[in-house]
Amino acid sequence: MTSAPRYRPAWVEVDLEAVRHNAALLARLVAPARLCAVVKADAYGHGAPEVAMAAAEGGASLVAVALVEEGVALRAAGVEGEVLLLSEPPPSAMEEVVRRRLTPTLYRHDAIAATARAAKAAGRRVRVQLKVDTGMHRVGADPGALLELARAVLAAPELELAGLWTHLAVAEDPHDPFTDEQLARFEKASRELAGAGIEPGTLHAANSAGAIAHPGARYDLVRCGIALYGHLPSPALAGHLAAALGSLEAAGARPAGAAGASEPGRVEGLRPVLSWKAQVHLVRHLEAGERPSYGRTYELARPGMIGVVPVGYHDGVPRAYGRAGGEVLIGGKRRKLAGTVTMDQVLVDLGDDCSVRPGDEVVLIGRQGAEEITVPEWAERLGTIPHEVLCGIGPRVPRRYLDRPG
Ligand SMILES: *Cc1c(COP(=O)(O)O)cnc(C)c1O
């Protein structure tokens, strides 16, 4: 996508075939519910238009983003399918929302009125969804306000109520009973509309964790982000995913587009989509007792080699990753970061290995030979979730798209 020349040897590789595989797998897992591919935050740093198109090819029915701006960018890049906005746009944005055929999520009367006005001005009927807060307490209408909001939507002939949804707060903990509590509140809200003769349209509640670990949360649609990118939201869900794959195997299902990639009857799990690579910029020899980088916090116990890698905290290697014992792969081996991560570079302890040369491949995330550094490994070291690691890879790192091999 990038036309400006890039000189720094650091890049992200995005495997679009893996996106298709993951979308196809998730779509099968949750069927008859449909799959919404969550591509907010530039598809968690993977590139929203590319991921949106690959996810649709894999079997996603629609995509979701957080901001009007993100929806506009998808349309400008040629994405044609339904785009759901996960937060209520400001009333001043509704003309743009209507013009770009985005589906707004609404939970306040002024936003409903603004959408109706914009729809009327455009002479078009606009699909909208209502969001009810069942315990996340971030955005969405109070359950007690929902019926009046739905009546307001129905009272506007320009608006079509296309969905009712909520968001789960603890779905990544399969044992937390609050998910069931939220689902009960959601179903109560939906029954209340039905009782008033209002058809709420598509019902949805699940993010990736909900889709994988809580079959009762799938309803008509699931909204998957992190799983689409090939990662579990939490290691606690590994057993749930394995069980779900097992039931697909038992049903004789095969993931689409994986011909030849899997043994007969075996369903391949999620494939990581993103790798992060660079090349060694410089190699230098330092004496014992030298302390490279800011603050001089890291001391070489013995004389040894240091590699300089041209990515830093602006690019998404947090200073905390160095302090937490973060590693990269060079020459098929794990190497520790040496000293403080800087804005544009990290230093790597190569020990007594004199074989590393400028230009050698560095893997920050992904495979090299038999070794692999995963997004969950980063997340664990940093005390965060895979989402934040992926979103943290900065816009200064160019994305390269890998497609069907050959
Ligand atoms: C980000 C988001 C999702 C996707 O969450 P994942 O954990 O990445 O699957 C789903 N729904 C809403 C409302 C979100 O904001």
The ligand as a Tripos MOL2 file, in Angstrom:
@<TRIPOS>MOLECULE
LIG
   15    15     1     0     0
SMALL
NO_CHARGES

@<TRIPOS>ATOM
      1 C1        -12.6370   -4.5500   20.1400 C.3       1 LIG1
      2 C2        -14.0040   -5.0820   20.2600 C.ar      1 LIG1
      3 C3        -14.2820   -6.4050   19.8920 C.ar      1 LIG1
      4 C4        -13.2170   -7.4090   19.5050 C.3       1 LIG1
      5 O1        -12.5520   -7.8960   20.6630 O.3       1 LIG1
      6 P1        -11.4930   -9.1010   20.5400 P.3       1 LIG1
      7 O2        -11.1620   -9.4300   21.9550 O.co2     1 LIG1
      8 O3        -10.3190   -8.5520   19.8150 O.co2     1 LIG1
      9 O4        -12.1540  -10.1880   19.8110 O.co2     1 LIG1
     10 C5        -15.6050   -6.8120   19.9160 C.ar      1 LIG1
     11 N1        -16.5910   -5.9630   20.2800 N.ar      1 LIG1
     12 C6        -16.3380   -4.6870   20.6620 C.ar      1 LIG1
     13 C7        -17.4630   -3.8000   21.0680 C.3       1 LIG1
     14 C8        -15.0480   -4.2160   20.6790 C.ar      1 LIG1
     15 O5        -14.8130   -2.9580   21.0820 O.3       1 LIG1
@<TRIPOS>BOND
     1     1     2 1
     2     2     3 ar
     3     2    14 ar
     4     3     4 1
     5     3    10 ar
     6     4     5 1
     7     5     6 1
     8     6     7 2
     9     6     8 1
    10     6     9 1
    11    10    11 ar
    12    11    12 ar
    13    12    13 1
    14    12    14 ar
    15    14    15 1
@<TRIPOS>SUBSTRUCTURE
     1 LIG1         1 GROUP 0 **** ****
